[in-house]
Amino acid sequence: MSSTSNAPTGNNRVRIVVATSVMLTFISYWRAAAVILNDLGSSAFYAGGIAEQAIGKSAPWFVLGVMLFAFAVRAVYVESCSMFVRGGVYRVVKEALGGTLAKLSVSALMFDYILTGPVSGVSAGQYIAGLINDTIAIADARGWVPAAIHHMFHGTPQVGVNATAVLFAVAVTLYFWWQNVKGIEESSEKALWVMQITTVMVVMLLGWSLFTLLKVGGHLPPFPTLANIHYSDESLGFWKHSKLPHMFGILGLIIGFGHSVLAMSGEESLAQVYRELAHPKLKNLKRTAIVIGVYSFVFTGLVSLLAVMLIPDGVRMKVYSDNLIAGLAMNMVGPQVVRLAFRAFVVVVGFLILSGAVNTAIVGSNGVLNRVSEDGVLADWFRRPHKKYGTTYRIINLIVGLQLFTIIVSWGNIYTLGEAYAFGVVWSFVFKTISMLVLRYRYKGERNWKVPPNLHLFGVEIPIGLASVGMVLLSTAIVNLFTKSVATVSGLIFSVVFFAIFTFSERVNRRKHAHNAAQMKEQFQLQLAETVERETVGIRPGNVLVPVRDYNTLNHLRWALERTDTHEQDVVVVTARISQFGSAAYGLATEQIFSDYEQTLFTRAVSVAESVGKRISLLVVPARDPWSAIAQTAHNLESSTVVSGLSSKMTTAEQAFALGSAWEAIPEPKRQFLLQIVQPDGIVDTFRIGPHTPTMKNEDVELLHRLWLNVTREPGLENVHHHDILTEALTRFASDYGAHDHENIVKELRRHGAEAGPLPARRIADQVHTVQPGPARSDRDDGHRTDGSPGPTGDGSE
Amino acid sequence: MSVSVVLVKILEFMFVAGWVGSVIVLLLTGYEDVGTLLDRKDDNSH
């Protein structure tokens, strides 16, 4: 494989190496489970209340049934992931049923994702409003509310629950909109932390509930028979005036099941995190599935059951229907103030996990829309990166616009939102399972695991397990169409509108892409590579890596080219195609990774190289975050220097710190390199990434020399070198730090750190010195610098 | 029997048969899950 360059090849085209694998940092199954549970676990806060409002007091049995059935749905996801590393709904449906149904399924999935935000935001708002009102009511009952305020409100002051919930949901959605536009990075660390706090709450909740049950007793909810299912007016939808729901016992079970199915929303996240699971992937996926299955069964299932057992019938639906866990907290045995404090804790946890779900909804929707947009199903206009932050802000704006619209239209009615939400959840599962059934016969590739049992008759496999799961889902989804009128109407309108947009965009894009492809074929020659390797790109070790993103800011590329003799040192221009958390679950085709944006970007990069008269190699890498992409690419290509432009949202030190952190995540053995950040005014900051000889202060060098002079005066120590002094000093330091003098050393170092001032990059990326703008050198000079400033090779940087 | 009753009967059959099959899925995968959990080889639970 030859080098990619702007030098005319045989056919005058520039070769670009396109890596097809997303560069990811792999996570353990505990972290993966935490990421999924941040979405799946959040439904515990509202699913039980919504189900009971629809079908009455026997609802917890249905919620438990759904949580049990969720284990079987997870098995479908495990099988799909064992076939496709990115086994999300879109990929699987497209593979099995073609593009049209894939677009339809992704429309249903979008409905699910977009509604996750409003449902979670409004639910969190309901918990907060409930806490405020109950706290004021308790204070008022004790006479702590002044009479004037009491008089002003004509009774106990209360906030409007739905209005507060709407305000809160709008505020949280806007907050995460801005965070996503700025491009916050999803971290499994944060998800793990939220789940740890949630687990503390769940353990306390279950322990205290069991203690209360032992102390005051309780009754199980009525079993789910036709006589015990009490449909509300809204729960029968189009069958409101039909006799059918009252005639058939099993139909009643399906209706009840359909009203509880939103309890397992979030399963799709399993396919999304699979890509990022550490080795052994399949085993860890199964472990993740077990962890989330058991956790959500205990949390969502048991909480719904305990709520009916402990909260009196008179207040459960009247007061706590929208904040069932808060009702549970207030109906435990114990002093009121302690119960109120625990309720506040529940609200804090609810706030954390539900707000996280709002963010997950934006990130997930953005990921899915990015994915379909990359596939040419949504106009490229949506994918144009934000000028300052580089995010797909137009897609984010669209998602958040739809979410805000939903929040305001529903006006805090969690029941309506939840019912509509179930539409997207159940239909995306139906599409997925039917597709998996089709793929049992059509897919001939690798499949490491199958949903059991499978019967073999006359050489034909009959997937009994998969078909069974599919039958439960399909029957539930069809019945839901009749019983959830709001969900059916809104879901169908949404899906049809999205489907129409996708289809129209695809047609427009097909024509445009045909033109672009022809243009691209004239200019570029794409070479696919699964991973980034130096040999694949065809470059020499010690090369200069230049990350580029915005085609308007390529000054650093010019700077690097002007200072590099490309006969001796290769310059590799790399752009990271950022895949959001969700989109890592989907396969990326060449045209998705190398879109018209990358084409424009590389055309400009080639123009810069041509204007300087130097050769460059071009590379596209898909990645979850740009820093990991740069660090891993520099490592894989054995680059000696990375030359970057100044970020619009970070200082040079922060950029160095971010790259240093990404470098730390690369497994050993790894090589060090220099980072040079070229600022718009031409000033260049240079940092060493990785362990290296530190930059020593003059007084330290003098101290070392004085010590050496003294030591070498000792008899028999005449041959001691400076480095021997350092070795002895460091050995003593390591011994003292690990033993008796640890505290004092830490104190002293803190004092030094405070004197040095805040510079996070110091921790892992040491700044060398700042280079002032200076004259460039050409390929034809002798390589000796006259200005004293280092080129991208890093010579003279110490 | 009207069309809607036939449709309901089909849906009921699908639901019940599906649940029976799903319970078998749960039992078989549950048995496998115990094995997966007990197998500490290649564990990376950090």
Interface residues (C-beta under 8 A of the other chain):
Chain A: S28 Y29 W30 L68 F69 F71 A72 A75 S242 L244 F248 I250 L251 L253 I254 F257 A278 H279 P280 K283 N284 K286 R287 A289 I290 V451 P452 P453 I464 G465 A467 S468 V469 G470 M471 V472 L473 L474 S475 T476 I478 V479
Chain B: S4 V5 V8 L11 E12 M14 F15 V16 A17 G18 W19 V20 G21 S22 I24 V25 L26 L28 T29 G30 E32 D33 T36 L37 D39 D42 N44 S45 H46
